[in-house]
Amino acid sequence: MRVLADTHAVIWYLQGSGALSAKASQVLREAAETDLIVVSAATLIDLWYLKCKQRDFTHEELRLIRDEVVNPAGDFMLAPVDLGVVDAFETIDAEALRDPWDRLITATAMSLELPLVGRDRQIAESGLVDVIW
């Protein structure tokens, strides 16, 4: 099963956190064992933004998460922000998703036609992609 993981889903998966729902945790494990967990390149920028804005984690923790996401032997596959993502991004109503990182990550899921693992209510309510939580 291929899925795209939202930013917090990536963090919580790597931390082994109980913040992931049972279903999200199961789906991410299955994806890691079969097709890898897809992560938008926008997520790496979102992680940096979270570090600066909310101070959720340190620079070193950010580096460790980044290294794990881009590790070719790891559980993840990095999806670029390419023209398909740009085209999908342009179709998203700004009122539906105001946060640019949510829009980029959702556009990546749209472009790749993948469900999104995440708990963001606005993304789920937008109906733009299937959201697993």
N, CA, C and O atoms as CSV, one atom per row, in Angstrom:
chain,resi,resn,atom,element,x,y,z
A,1,MET,N,N,0.840,-1.180,0.000
A,1,MET,CA,C,0.000,0.000,0.000
A,1,MET,C,C,0.882,1.238,0.000
A,1,MET,O,O,1.762,1.378,0.849
A,2,ARG,N,N,0.650,2.125,-0.937
A,2,ARG,CA,C,1.385,3.398,-0.968
A,2,ARG,C,C,0.519,4.486,-0.364
A,2,ARG,O,O,-0.667,4.597,-0.676
A,3,VAL,N,N,1.118,5.283,0.499
A,3,VAL,CA,C,0.443,6.417,1.117
A,3,VAL,C,C,1.429,7.566,1.220
A,3,VAL,O,O,2.644,7.374,1.205
A,4,LEU,N,N,0.877,8.759,1.325
A,4,LEU,CA,C,1.687,9.938,1.596
A,4,LEU,C,C,1.466,10.307,3.054
A,4,LEU,O,O,0.322,10.368,3.506
A,5,ALA,N,N,2.527,10.552,3.791
A,5,ALA,CA,C,2.416,10.910,5.206
A,5,ALA,C,C,2.509,12.415,5.382
A,5,ALA,O,O,3.395,13.060,4.821
A,6,ASP,N,N,1.589,12.975,6.164
A,6,ASP,CA,C,1.629,14.381,6.534
A,6,ASP,C,C,2.801,14.597,7.506
A,6,ASP,O,O,3.350,13.636,8.045
A,7,THR,N,N,3.167,15.833,7.718
A,7,THR,CA,C,4.344,16.167,8.514
A,7,THR,C,C,4.315,15.546,9.913
A,7,THR,O,O,5.266,14.878,10.319
A,8,HIS,N,N,3.231,15.767,10.640
A,8,HIS,CA,C,3.192,15.226,11.998
A,8,HIS,C,C,3.153,13.705,11.998
A,8,HIS,O,O,3.672,13.076,12.920
A,9,ALA,N,N,2.551,13.107,10.983
A,9,ALA,CA,C,2.546,11.640,10.896
A,9,ALA,C,C,3.977,11.119,10.748
A,9,ALA,O,O,4.330,10.094,11.332
A,10,VAL,N,N,4.792,11.818,9.974
A,10,VAL,CA,C,6.201,11.427,9.814
A,10,VAL,C,C,6.927,11.520,11.156
A,10,VAL,O,O,7.631,10.594,11.560
A,11,ILE,N,N,6.745,12.649,11.837
A,11,ILE,CA,C,7.411,12.848,13.129
A,11,ILE,C,C,7.000,11.759,14.113
A,11,ILE,O,O,7.847,11.116,14.731
A,12,TRP,N,N,5.705,11.562,14.250
A,12,TRP,CA,C,5.207,10.600,15.233
A,12,TRP,C,C,5.587,9.170,14.868
A,12,TRP,O,O,5.859,8.358,15.753
A,13,TYR,N,N,5.608,8.855,13.586
A,13,TYR,CA,C,6.037,7.520,13.149
A,13,TYR,C,C,7.486,7.282,13.562
A,13,TYR,O,O,7.814,6.235,14.120
A,14,LEU,N,N,8.344,8.246,13.289
A,14,LEU,CA,C,9.762,8.095,13.619
A,14,LEU,C,C,10.001,8.052,15.126
A,14,LEU,O,O,10.925,7.388,15.596
A,15,GLN,N,N,9.170,8.758,15.873
A,15,GLN,CA,C,9.312,8.775,17.328
A,15,GLN,C,C,8.653,7.565,17.990
A,15,GLN,O,O,8.826,7.338,19.187
A,16,GLY,N,N,7.897,6.791,17.209
A,16,GLY,CA,C,7.142,5.687,17.798
A,16,GLY,C,C,6.092,6.196,18.766
A,16,GLY,O,O,5.786,5.553,19.769
A,17,SER,N,N,5.548,7.355,18.452
A,17,SER,CA,C,4.638,8.044,19.354
A,17,SER,C,C,3.243,7.438,19.369
A,17,SER,O,O,2.744,6.953,18.354
A,18,GLY,N,N,2.631,7.478,20.537
A,18,GLY,CA,C,1.248,7.080,20.680
A,18,GLY,C,C,0.289,8.117,20.130
A,18,GLY,O,O,-0.924,7.906,20.151
A,19,ALA,N,N,0.810,9.240,19.635
A,19,ALA,CA,C,-0.047,10.271,19.052
A,19,ALA,C,C,-0.664,9.808,17.734
A,19,ALA,O,O,-1.683,10.345,17.302
A,20,LEU,N,N,-0.048,8.811,17.093
A,20,LEU,CA,C,-0.635,8.240,15.880
A,20,LEU,C,C,-1.841,7.398,16.266
A,20,LEU,O,O,-1.814,6.675,17.262
A,21,SER,N,N,-2.898,7.500,15.470
A,21,SER,CA,C,-4.026,6.607,15.704
A,21,SER,C,C,-3.585,5.179,15.383
A,21,SER,O,O,-2.588,4.969,14.693
A,22,ALA,N,N,-4.332,4.213,15.886
A,22,ALA,CA,C,-3.997,2.811,15.610
A,22,ALA,C,C,-4.035,2.536,14.114
A,22,ALA,O,O,-3.167,1.841,13.586
A,23,LYS,N,N,-5.037,3.078,13.430
A,23,LYS,CA,C,-5.156,2.862,11.984
A,23,LYS,C,C,-3.990,3.512,11.236
A,23,LYS,O,O,-3.403,2.888,10.352
A,24,ALA,N,N,-3.647,4.762,11.581
A,24,ALA,CA,C,-2.539,5.453,10.926
A,24,ALA,C,C,-1.235,4.690,11.141
A,24,ALA,O,O,-0.453,4.522,10.205
A,25,SER,N,N,-1.003,4.234,12.348
A,25,SER,CA,C,0.207,3.481,12.658
A,25,SER,C,C,0.270,2.196,11.835
A,25,SER,O,O,1.317,1.867,11.278
A,26,GLN,N,N,-0.830,1.481,11.757
A,26,GLN,CA,C,-0.885,0.238,10.983
A,26,GLN,C,C,-0.622,0.496,9.501
A,26,GLN,O,O,0.157,-0.221,8.873
A,27,VAL,N,N,-1.268,1.516,8.944
A,27,VAL,CA,C,-1.108,1.823,7.524
A,27,VAL,C,C,0.329,2.227,7.223
A,27,VAL,O,O,0.884,1.812,6.205
A,28,LEU,N,N,0.937,3.025,8.087
A,28,LEU,CA,C,2.324,3.440,7.863
A,28,LEU,C,C,3.276,2.248,7.944
A,28,LEU,O,O,4.207,2.147,7.146
A,29,ARG,N,N,3.052,1.352,8.893
A,29,ARG,CA,C,3.893,0.142,8.992
A,29,ARG,C,C,3.751,-0.709,7.734
A,29,ARG,O,O,4.744,-1.195,7.193
A,30,GLU,N,N,2.515,-0.887,7.272
A,30,GLU,CA,C,2.288,-1.670,6.053
A,30,GLU,C,C,2.965,-1.021,4.851
A,30,GLU,O,O,3.576,-1.709,4.033
A,31,ALA,N,N,2.858,0.296,4.745
A,31,ALA,CA,C,3.494,1.002,3.636
A,31,ALA,C,C,5.012,0.848,3.696
A,31,ALA,O,O,5.655,0.618,2.671
A,32,ALA,N,N,5.581,0.973,4.882
A,32,ALA,CA,C,7.032,0.840,5.041
A,32,ALA,C,C,7.505,-0.552,4.632
A,32,ALA,O,O,8.598,-0.707,4.087
A,33,GLU,N,N,6.687,-1.553,4.895
A,33,GLU,CA,C,7.072,-2.935,4.582
A,33,GLU,C,C,6.868,-3.300,3.120
A,33,GLU,O,O,7.462,-4.265,2.638
A,34,THR,N,N,6.040,-2.549,2.408
A,34,THR,CA,C,5.717,-2.914,1.024
A,34,THR,C,C,6.222,-1.910,-0.001
A,34,THR,O,O,7.074,-2.236,-0.827
A,35,ASP,N,N,5.701,-0.700,0.050
A,35,ASP,CA,C,5.991,0.293,-0.997
A,35,ASP,C,C,6.729,1.533,-0.516
A,35,ASP,O,O,6.958,2.452,-1.302
A,36,LEU,N,N,7.095,1.578,0.724
A,36,LEU,CA,C,7.695,2.737,1.378
A,36,LEU,C,C,6.639,3.814,1.644
A,36,LEU,O,O,5.609,3.869,0.971
A,37,ILE,N,N,6.907,4.651,2.618
A,37,ILE,CA,C,6.032,5.767,2.967
A,37,ILE,C,C,6.477,6.952,2.130
A,37,ILE,O,O,7.638,7.356,2.192
A,38,VAL,N,N,5.571,7.507,1.354
A,38,VAL,CA,C,5.900,8.652,0.511
A,38,VAL,C,C,5.815,9.919,1.362
A,38,VAL,O,O,4.873,10.103,2.133
A,39,VAL,N,N,6.813,10.786,1.209
A,39,VAL,CA,C,6.865,12.051,1.927
A,39,VAL,C,C,7.137,13.145,0.899
A,39,VAL,O,O,8.059,13.033,0.091
A,40,SER,N,N,6.332,14.197,0.934
A,40,SER,CA,C,6.546,15.328,0.039
A,40,SER,C,C,7.804,16.082,0.440
A,40,SER,O,O,8.095,16.226,1.628
A,41,ALA,N,N,8.543,16.561,-0.543
A,41,ALA,CA,C,9.701,17.407,-0.247
A,41,ALA,C,C,9.255,18.637,0.540
A,41,ALA,O,O,10.036,19.201,1.306
A,42,ALA,N,N,8.012,19.048,0.354
A,42,ALA,CA,C,7.471,20.184,1.109
A,42,ALA,C,C,7.463,19.898,2.607
A,42,ALA,O,O,7.542,20.824,3.415
A,43,THR,N,N,7.370,18.643,2.979
A,43,THR,CA,C,7.388,18.275,4.394
A,43,THR,C,C,8.714,18.659,5.037
A,43,THR,O,O,8.739,19.076,6.195
A,44,LEU,N,N,9.810,18.525,4.307
A,44,LEU,CA,C,11.111,18.898,4.871
A,44,LEU,C,C,11.163,20.396,5.164
A,44,LEU,O,O,11.782,20.819,6.140
A,45,ILE,N,N,10.519,21.192,4.325
A,45,ILE,CA,C,10.454,22.634,4.571
A,45,ILE,C,C,9.508,22.913,5.733
A,45,ILE,O,O,9.783,23.767,6.576
A,46,ASP,N,N,8.387,22.185,5.772
A,46,ASP,CA,C,7.427,22.337,6.863
A,46,ASP,C,C,8.081,22.012,8.200
A,46,ASP,O,O,7.825,22.695,9.191
A,47,LEU,N,N,8.917,20.988,8.244
A,47,LEU,CA,C,9.629,20.642,9.473
A,47,LEU,C,C,10.498,21.800,9.948
A,47,LEU,O,O,10.519,22.124,11.136
A,48,TRP,N,N,11.210,22.417,9.023
A,48,TRP,CA,C,12.045,23.565,9.370
A,48,TRP,C,C,11.176,24.702,9.900
A,48,TRP,O,O,11.526,25.352,10.885
A,49,TYR,N,N,10.042,24.938,9.242
A,49,TYR,CA,C,9.121,25.991,9.655
A,49,TYR,C,C,8.593,25.723,11.067
A,49,TYR,O,O,8.531,26.637,11.890
A,50,LEU,N,N,8.210,24.466,11.351
A,50,LEU,CA,C,7.731,24.113,12.686
A,50,LEU,C,C,8.814,24.332,13.741
A,50,LEU,O,O,8.536,24.798,14.846
A,51,LYS,N,N,10.038,23.992,13.387
A,51,LYS,CA,C,11.146,24.185,14.331
A,51,LYS,C,C,11.302,25.665,14.672
A,51,LYS,O,O,11.485,26.025,15.834
A,52,CYS,N,N,11.229,26.515,13.654
A,52,CYS,CA,C,11.413,27.950,13.867
A,52,CYS,C,C,10.218,28.599,14.562
A,52,CYS,O,O,10.385,29.419,15.465
A,53,LYS,N,N,9.017,28.227,14.134
A,53,LYS,CA,C,7.807,28.893,14.625
A,53,LYS,C,C,7.360,28.359,15.983
A,53,LYS,O,O,7.114,29.131,16.910
A,54,GLN,N,N,7.258,27.053,16.094
A,54,GLN,CA,C,6.676,26.465,17.295
A,54,GLN,C,C,7.715,25.869,18.232
A,54,GLN,O,O,7.410,25.517,19.372
A,55,ARG,N,N,8.917,25.762,17.754
A,55,ARG,CA,C,10.007,25.183,18.535
A,55,ARG,C,C,9.627,23.787,19.052
A,55,ARG,O,O,9.905,23.431,20.197
A,56,ASP,N,N,8.987,23.015,18.172
A,56,ASP,CA,C,8.573,21.658,18.522
A,56,ASP,C,C,9.769,20.741,18.761
A,56,ASP,O,O,9.677,19.773,19.515
A,57,PHE,N,N,10.888,21.051,18.115
A,57,PHE,CA,C,12.075,20.229,18.268
A,57,PHE,C,C,13.307,21.040,17.921
A,57,PHE,O,O,13.206,22.129,17.355
A,58,THR,N,N,14.469,20.508,18.261
A,58,THR,CA,C,15.721,21.224,18.075
A,58,THR,C,C,16.235,21.065,16.645
A,58,THR,O,O,15.711,20.276,15.859
A,59,HIS,N,N,17.261,21.826,16.338
A,59,HIS,CA,C,17.901,21.719,15.028
A,59,HIS,C,C,18.455,20.305,14.828
A,59,HIS,O,O,18.356,19.744,13.737
A,60,GLU,N,N,19.032,19.740,15.878
A,60,GLU,CA,C,19.579,18.377,15.779
A,60,GLU,C,C,18.471,17.358,15.528
A,60,GLU,O,O,18.639,16.449,14.715
A,61,GLU,N,N,17.348,17.504,16.214
A,61,GLU,CA,C,16.214,16.600,15.974
A,61,GLU,C,C,15.692,16.741,14.543
A,61,GLU,O,O,15.338,15.751,13.903
A,62,LEU,N,N,15.649,17.969,14.054
A,62,LEU,CA,C,15.247,18.221,12.665
A,62,LEU,C,C,16.194,17.506,11.703
A,62,LEU,O,O,15.744,16.876,10.747
A,63,ARG,N,N,17.481,17.598,11.945
A,63,ARG,CA,C,18.485,16.953,11.094
A,63,ARG,C,C,18.313,15.430,11.118
A,63,ARG,O,O,18.432,14.779,10.080
A,64,LEU,N,N,18.037,14.867,12.281
A,64,LEU,CA,C,17.840,13.421,12.386
A,64,LEU,C,C,16.597,12.970,11.609
A,64,LEU,O,O,16.620,11.939,10.937
A,65,ILE,N,N,15.516,13.747,11.706
A,65,ILE,CA,C,14.298,13.415,10.959
A,65,ILE,C,C,14.580,13.507,9.466
A,65,ILE,O,O,14.217,12.610,8.706
A,66,ARG,N,N,15.221,14.582,9.049
A,66,ARG,CA,C,15.551,14.762,7.624
A,66,ARG,C,C,16.411,13.617,7.117
A,66,ARG,O,O,16.150,13.058,6.051
A,67,ASP,N,N,17.433,13.272,7.883
A,67,ASP,CA,C,18.327,12.191,7.466
A,67,ASP,C,C,17.587,10.867,7.322
A,67,ASP,O,O,17.871,10.089,6.411
A,68,GLU,N,N,16.641,10.613,8.219
A,68,GLU,CA,C,15.878,9.368,8.147
A,68,GLU,C,C,14.969,9.360,6.922
A,68,GLU,O,O,14.830,8.333,6.258
A,69,VAL,N,N,14.349,10.503,6.620
A,69,VAL,CA,C,13.442,10.584,5.469
A,69,VAL,C,C,14.199,10.386,4.157
A,69,VAL,O,O,13.672,9.762,3.236
A,70,VAL,N,N,15.408,10.897,4.056
A,70,VAL,CA,C,16.156,10.795,2.790
A,70,VAL,C,C,17.090,9.583,2.742
A,70,VAL,O,O,17.779,9.380,1.742
A,71,ASN,N,N,17.120,8.785,3.795
A,71,ASN,CA,C,17.964,7.596,3.845
A,71,ASN,C,C,17.456,6.575,2.820
A,71,ASN,O,O,16.325,6.105,2.945
A,72,PRO,N,N,18.262,6.221,1.808
A,72,PRO,CA,C,17.794,5.284,0.791
A,72,PRO,C,C,17.495,3.882,1.342
A,72,PRO,O,O,16.790,3.106,0.697
A,73,ALA,N,N,18.014,3.557,2.502
A,73,ALA,CA,C,17.751,2.243,3.101
A,73,ALA,C,C,16.613,2.302,4.126
A,73,ALA,O,O,16.323,1.306,4.789
A,74,GLY,N,N,15.971,3.468,4.256
A,74,GLY,CA,C,14.932,3.647,5.264
A,74,GLY,C,C,13.536,3.298,4.770
A,74,GLY,O,O,13.367,2.625,3.753
A,75,ASP,N,N,12.549,3.766,5.507
A,75,ASP,CA,C,11.140,3.455,5.243
A,75,ASP,C,C,10.450,4.453,4.323
A,75,ASP,O,O,9.253,4.325,4.062
A,76,PHE,N,N,11.189,5.449,3.826
A,76,PHE,CA,C,10.560,6.561,3.121
A,76,PHE,C,C,11.033,6.723,1.682
A,76,PHE,O,O,12.130,6.308,1.308
A,77,MET,N,N,10.164,7.341,0.893
A,77,MET,CA,C,10.503,7.749,-0.469
A,77,MET,C,C,10.114,9.220,-0.584
A,77,MET,O,O,8.969,9.580,-0.315
A,78,LEU,N,N,11.044,10.060,-0.977
A,78,LEU,CA,C,10.802,11.493,-1.084
A,78,LEU,C,C,10.187,11.821,-2.436
A,78,LEU,O,O,10.725,11.455,-3.482
A,79,ALA,N,N,9.049,12.517,-2.404
A,79,ALA,CA,C,8.364,12.946,-3.630
A,79,ALA,C,C,8.692,14.416,-3.882
A,79,ALA,O,O,8.521,15.248,-2.990
A,80,PRO,N,N,9.156,14.742,-5.077
A,80,PRO,CA,C,9.511,16.126,-5.366
A,80,PRO,C,C,8.281,17.019,-5.548
A,80,PRO,O,O,7.178,16.544,-5.816
A,81,VAL,N,N,8.500,18.294,-5.398
A,81,VAL,CA,C,7.471,19.268,-5.767
A,81,VAL,C,C,7.732,19.568,-7.236
A,81,VAL,O,O,8.552,20.418,-7.584
A,82,ASP,N,N,7.008,18.845,-8.085
A,82,ASP,CA,C,7.206,18.970,-9.528
A,82,ASP,C,C,6.008,19.667,-10.164
A,82,ASP,O,O,5.135,20.175,-9.460
A,83,LEU,N,N,5.966,19.692,-11.484
A,83,LEU,CA,C,4.902,20.395,-12.188
A,83,LEU,C,C,3.527,19.805,-11.880
A,83,LEU,O,O,2.547,20.547,-11.804
A,84,GLY,N,N,3.436,18.493,-11.701
A,84,GLY,CA,C,2.166,17.880,-11.334
A,84,GLY,C,C,1.655,18.397,-9.996
A,84,GLY,O,O,0.458,18.633,-9.832
A,85,VAL,N,N,2.562,18.573,-9.043
A,85,VAL,CA,C,2.193,19.114,-7.730
A,85,VAL,C,C,1.781,20.574,-7.878
A,85,VAL,O,O,0.801,21.010,-7.273
A,86,VAL,N,N,2.523,21.327,-8.676
A,86,VAL,CA,C,2.188,22.736,-8.906
A,86,VAL,C,C,0.794,22.850,-9.521
A,86,VAL,O,O,-0.008,23.682,-9.096
A,87,ASP,N,N,0.509,22.022,-10.513
A,87,ASP,CA,C,-0.812,22.059,-11.153
A,87,ASP,C,C,-1.917,21.720,-10.159
A,87,ASP,O,O,-2.960,22.374,-10.145
A,88,ALA,N,N,-1.698,20.702,-9.326
A,88,ALA,CA,C,-2.694,20.337,-8.314
A,88,ALA,C,C,-2.847,21.456,-7.279
A,88,ALA,O,O,-3.959,21.765,-6.851
A,89,PHE,N,N,-1.734,22.054,-6.887
A,89,PHE,CA,C,-1.740,23.156,-5.913
A,89,PHE,C,C,-2.636,24.290,-6.398
A,89,PHE,O,O,-3.398,24.869,-5.624
A,90,GLU,N,N,-2.535,24.598,-7.684
A,90,GLU,CA,C,-3.311,25.708,-8.253
A,90,GLU,C,C,-4.810,25.444,-8.261
A,90,GLU,O,O,-5.598,26.386,-8.343
A,91,THR,N,N,-5.221,24.169,-8.176
A,91,THR,CA,C,-6.655,23.855,-8.192
A,91,THR,C,C,-7.287,23.926,-6.808
A,91,THR,O,O,-8.512,23.886,-6.691
A,92,ILE,N,N,-6.487,24.028,-5.770
A,92,ILE,CA,C,-7.008,24.029,-4.402
A,92,ILE,C,C,-7.463,25.434,-4.032
A,92,ILE,O,O,-6.699,26.396,-4.111
A,93,ASP,N,N,-8.712,25.529,-3.630
A,93,ASP,CA,C,-9.266,26.808,-3.191
A,93,ASP,C,C,-8.506,27.284,-1.951
A,93,ASP,O,O,-8.379,26.544,-0.976
A,94,ALA,N,N,-8.010,28.501,-1.992
A,94,ALA,CA,C,-7.233,29.052,-0.882
A,94,ALA,C,C,-8.047,29.106,0.405
A,94,ALA,O,O,-7.481,29.033,1.495
A,95,GLU,N,N,-9.352,29.230,0.294
A,95,GLU,CA,C,-10.191,29.254,1.490
A,95,GLU,C,C,-10.308,27.863,2.119
A,95,GLU,O,O,-10.488,27.741,3.331
A,96,ALA,N,N,-10.207,26.826,1.303
A,96,ALA,CA,C,-10.311,25.459,1.815
A,96,ALA,C,C,-9.077,25.098,2.633
A,96,ALA,O,O,-9.185,24.489,3.698
A,97,LEU,N,N,-7.909,25.476,2.130
A,97,LEU,CA,C,-6.641,25.199,2.821
A,97,LEU,C,C,-5.777,26.451,2.757
A,97,LEU,O,O,-5.155,26.735,1.734
A,98,ARG,N,N,-5.745,27.175,3.827
A,98,ARG,CA,C,-4.968,28.421,3.851
A,98,ARG,C,C,-3.481,28.193,4.086
A,98,ARG,O,O,-2.645,28.929,3.562
A,99,ASP,N,N,-3.151,27.171,4.877
A,99,ASP,CA,C,-1.755,26.903,5.198
A,99,ASP,C,C,-1.025,26.417,3.946
A,99,ASP,O,O,-1.429,25.414,3.356
A,100,PRO,N,N,0.040,27.104,3.527
A,100,PRO,CA,C,0.725,26.702,2.284
A,100,PRO,C,C,1.345,25.311,2.359
A,100,PRO,O,O,1.419,24.617,1.345
A,101,TRP,N,N,1.790,24.893,3.538
A,101,TRP,CA,C,2.393,23.558,3.664
A,101,TRP,C,C,1.324,22.488,3.521
A,101,TRP,O,O,1.549,21.467,2.870
A,102,ASP,N,N,0.155,22.714,4.128
A,102,ASP,CA,C,-0.952,21.770,3.962
A,102,ASP,C,C,-1.362,21.682,2.493
A,102,ASP,O,O,-1.669,20.601,1.990
A,103,ARG,N,N,-1.364,22.823,1.816
A,103,ARG,CA,C,-1.731,22.834,0.393
A,103,ARG,C,C,-0.710,22.068,-0.442
A,103,ARG,O,O,-1.086,21.304,-1.331
A,104,LEU,N,N,0.578,22.265,-0.163
A,104,LEU,CA,C,1.618,21.560,-0.921
A,104,LEU,C,C,1.576,20.057,-0.671
A,104,LEU,O,O,1.708,19.264,-1.602
A,105,ILE,N,N,1.394,19.674,0.574
A,105,ILE,CA,C,1.352,18.249,0.902
A,105,ILE,C,C,0.096,17.616,0.302
A,105,ILE,O,O,0.157,16.511,-0.237
A,106,THR,N,N,-1.038,18.307,0.392
A,106,THR,CA,C,-2.275,17.815,-0.225
A,106,THR,C,C,-2.126,17.741,-1.739
A,106,THR,O,O,-2.566,16.772,-2.357
A,107,ALA,N,N,-1.515,18.748,-2.339
A,107,ALA,CA,C,-1.298,18.747,-3.789
A,107,ALA,C,C,-0.406,17.583,-4.206
A,107,ALA,O,O,-0.599,17.009,-5.277
A,108,THR,N,N,0.563,17.230,-3.373
A,108,THR,CA,C,1.413,16.082,-3.668
A,108,THR,C,C,0.581,14.802,-3.666
A,108,THR,O,O,0.709,13.972,-4.566
A,109,ALA,N,N,-0.270,14.647,-2.654
A,109,ALA,CA,C,-1.146,13.467,-2.601
A,109,ALA,C,C,-2.080,13.436,-3.812
A,109,ALA,O,O,-2.322,12.373,-4.384
A,110,MET,N,N,-2.601,14.597,-4.201
A,110,MET,CA,C,-3.482,14.674,-5.371
A,110,MET,C,C,-2.731,14.270,-6.631
A,110,MET,O,O,-3.218,13.468,-7.428
A,111,SER,N,N,-1.546,14.831,-6.802
A,111,SER,CA,C,-0.753,14.571,-7.996
A,111,SER,C,C,-0.389,13.096,-8.122
A,111,SER,O,O,-0.415,12.534,-9.217
A,112,LEU,N,N,-0.049,12.474,-6.996
A,112,LEU,CA,C,0.356,11.073,-7.000
A,112,LEU,C,C,-0.826,10.116,-6.836
A,112,LEU,O,O,-0.667,8.897,-6.897
A,113,GLU,N,N,-2.022,10.695,-6.625
A,113,GLU,CA,C,-3.247,9.911,-6.418
A,113,GLU,C,C,-3.088,8.929,-5.258
A,113,GLU,O,O,-3.388,7.741,-5.373
A,114,LEU,N,N,-2.605,9.469,-4.135
A,114,LEU,CA,C,-2.374,8.668,-2.939
A,114,LEU,C,C,-3.244,9.158,-1.794
A,114,LEU,O,O,-3.548,10.348,-1.708
A,115,PRO,N,N,-3.647,8.247,-0.913
A,115,PRO,CA,C,-4.294,8.699,0.316
A,115,PRO,C,C,-3.256,9.370,1.210
A,115,PRO,O,O,-2.062,9.085,1.120
A,116,LEU,N,N,-3.728,10.255,2.062
A,116,LEU,CA,C,-2.854,11.012,2.956
A,116,LEU,C,C,-3.063,10.529,4.382
A,116,LEU,O,O,-4.192,10.501,4.873
A,117,VAL,N,N,-1.978,10.149,5.046
A,117,VAL,CA,C,-2.050,9.764,6.450
A,117,VAL,C,C,-1.768,11.011,7.279
A,117,VAL,O,O,-0.661,11.551,7.265
A,118,GLY,N,N,-2.789,11.454,7.998
A,118,GLY,CA,C,-2.642,12.647,8.818
A,118,GLY,C,C,-3.929,12.953,9.549
A,118,GLY,O,O,-4.993,12.441,9.201
A,119,ARG,N,N,-3.826,13.791,10.562
A,119,ARG,CA,C,-5.017,14.097,11.364
A,119,ARG,C,C,-5.544,15.504,11.129
A,119,ARG,O,O,-6.427,15.953,11.859
A,120,ASP,N,N,-5.031,16.206,10.138
A,120,ASP,CA,C,-5.453,17.579,9.877
A,120,ASP,C,C,-6.922,17.608,9.450
A,120,ASP,O,O,-7.286,17.078,8.401
A,121,ARG,N,N,-7.748,18.228,10.271
A,121,ARG,CA,C,-9.187,18.274,10.014
A,121,ARG,C,C,-9.527,19.053,8.750
A,121,ARG,O,O,-10.421,18.656,8.002
A,122,GLN,N,N,-8.825,20.160,8.500
A,122,GLN,CA,C,-9.121,20.957,7.303
A,122,GLN,C,C,-8.840,20.176,6.033
A,122,GLN,O,O,-9.605,20.268,5.073
A,123,ILE,N,N,-7.767,19.416,6.008
A,123,ILE,CA,C,-7.473,18.603,4.827
A,123,ILE,C,C,-8.562,17.556,4.656
A,123,ILE,O,O,-9.059,17.352,3.549
A,124,ALA,N,N,-8.935,16.893,5.742
A,124,ALA,CA,C,-9.973,15.857,5.654
A,124,ALA,C,C,-11.289,16.466,5.197
A,124,ALA,O,O,-11.966,15.892,4.345
A,125,GLU,N,N,-11.661,17.609,5.743
A,125,GLU,CA,C,-12.929,18.245,5.385
A,125,GLU,C,C,-12.931,18.824,3.971
A,125,GLU,O,O,-13.996,19.042,3.393
A,126,SER,N,N,-11.751,19.072,3.415
A,126,SER,CA,C,-11.686,19.630,2.062
A,126,SER,C,C,-12.200,18.630,1.030
A,126,SER,O,O,-12.697,19.023,-0.026
A,127,GLY,N,N,-12.082,17.340,1.335
A,127,GLY,CA,C,-12.514,16.311,0.400
A,127,GLY,C,C,-11.620,16.163,-0.828
A,127,GLY,O,O,-11.981,15.476,-1.784
A,128,LEU,N,N,-10.461,16.804,-0.800
A,128,LEU,CA,C,-9.561,16.776,-1.958
A,128,LEU,C,C,-8.829,15.448,-2.102
A,128,LEU,O,O,-8.520,15.022,-3.214
A,129,VAL,N,N,-8.552,14.796,-0.976
A,129,VAL,CA,C,-7.874,13.507,-0.961
A,129,VAL,C,C,-8.500,12.635,0.116
A,129,VAL,O,O,-9.143,13.133,1.040
A,130,ASP,N,N,-8.306,11.339,-0.014
A,130,ASP,CA,C,-8.715,10.433,1.052
A,130,ASP,C,C,-7.722,10.606,2.196
A,130,ASP,O,O,-6.510,10.572,1.987
A,131,VAL,N,N,-8.237,10.787,3.389
A,131,VAL,CA,C,-7.389,10.967,4.564
A,131,VAL,C,C,-7.583,9.767,5.480
A,131,VAL,O,O,-8.705,9.377,5.800
A,132,ILE,N,N,-6.465,9.199,5.889
A,132,ILE,CA,C,-6.472,8.071,6.799
A,132,ILE,C,C,-6.001,8.570,8.160
A,132,ILE,O,O,-4.914,9.133,8.288
A,133,TRP,N,N,-6.826,8.355,9.158
A,133,TRP,CA,C,-6.420,8.636,10.530
A,133,TRP,C,C,-7.112,7.664,11.430
A,133,TRP,O,O,-6.923,7.707,12.646
